[in-house]
Amino acid sequence: MERENVIIIKSIDFAVSIIAFCELLESKKQYVIARQLLRSGTSIGANLHEAQNAESRADFIHKIKVAAKEVEETKYWLLLCEKASSYPFGESLKIKINEIGSIIYKILSTSKTNVLR
């Protein structure tokens, strides 16, 4: 039996939450941030999915690094929503992206350590 891949599940859950939040932003005519957040927030999972079929360990690490960059960009857009009084903000999204980031950085750390062995 195949083990459940926690980061894939969390990234899908997060992407679905981001889609809903971006729809809320768009309903408030906050189109620019909505588009940026939708792109970066859903890209995390796409890159993690790609990493599952990486051609090599180096390719895997590269795809995970791209996902990590998208995590940081997503955090930025969420931070703007949090700081701007005219924007809605979802605390649960901040919690979820921090959890995803922690897991991704742990994967990167472990993968790089395994390469050096």
FENQUIGI-V896889 format. One line per field, one symbol per residue. burial: # if it has 9 or more other C-alpha atoms within 8 Angstrom, else .. A space follows every 10 residues. Layout:
# FENQUIGI-V896889
burial = ???
This chain:
# FENQUIGI-V896889
burial = ......##.# ##.##.###. ###.##...# ..######.# #####.#### #..#..#.## #.######.# #.###.##.. ##....#... ..##.##..# #.###.##.. ##.....
